[in-house]
Amino acid sequence: MCKKQKIGILTYHTALNYGAILQAYALISYLNQNFDKIEVEVIDYRSKFLDYTYSYQKIFNVDKKLFFPKSILLYKKKKIFNNFILNNIKLSQNQYNIKNINDATEIYDKVIVGSDQVWNININGGDLTYFLSFLSKRKRYSYAASIGIDTVKIFENLKIKNELLNFSAISLREPSNLNIFDQEIRTNICDVNIDPCLLLDRISWEKIIKNHYHGGKYVLVYMIKYSSNLLVRAKEIARKEKCKVICIGNFHGITGVKYKSNIDVSSFISLFSNADYILANSFHGTVFSILFHKNFLVEMSHNDGRNLRLEDLLQLFGLRSRVLNRKAIDSMYNAINWNYIDKKLDEERIKSKQYLRHVIYDNC
């Protein structure tokens, strides 16, 4: 019988990105709902490299002329995300950085790193903290960790490879990364599991909606990378269906679109829940389109391997036909077999719960 354990989650909880904060919320919520005798919190680790990405200093360095208006938008966004964390995600009492992270070594029985692109060294600058360098092997675990495009590159870094060899169990998000991990790590501890957002069902997500959107029929556009093609296609669908186009984000590139910037997390979920059609080039935009059973299309917006996350997600659920054809939107109207997808999702949830059960009760 295990004693009560303190579990830390290390992820990108400070990233000003809806997907990043929602996957953190989902994992901590799922663990609390499904396992007893655990105390779970997100380790409030501040990566210098990641913090700069969302800093006033970066705005100043990149675009001095627009520093003031962009700083106001950044301030508003930080306030929105910080409020969600304050009310929904338990953080560690102490705040850590690369200089004092070793102080957390004895606080946690286990630490789970993930999900999101916690092993993408282009995002975290190769910070070994995200490879749990401050912990002993028996405390190191990952869940649905994503690597980005440089899977081979992380194994070329001997320091990172050595840290990965010291994990008790590794869970990846993308199946495409499993083979190289099996080759390099050469143990039976590697698994593939779904993004934490998929662990929670539709009802669970709707519980965080404070006010449902009631503005009539609409096509929702959600972009991580600006795409005029997505907006043009959305307007095409809107004309055909006699509805409006709503775009989440501060883009303002094309007229005839209602842009919603700096909306709170509840409104973000509400817009997905109530949309009639969704067009996205975002991984988590696709995740929520699937969760809410929406007619959707996905644009593959990169040509350098960064589409891998979306390709693996669509492949998992047999949804490759939902990739947006630049010349047509006909596939939007093809029927989706939601019974098959829900059954597949249930199977993946069972598999992921089994892995997390192993993590919780391993070495205790």
Order of alpha helices (4+ residues) and beta strands (2+ residues): beta-alpha-beta-alpha-alpha-alpha-beta-beta-alpha-beta-alpha-alpha-beta-alpha-beta-alpha-alpha-beta-alpha-beta-beta-alpha-beta-alpha-beta-alpha-alpha
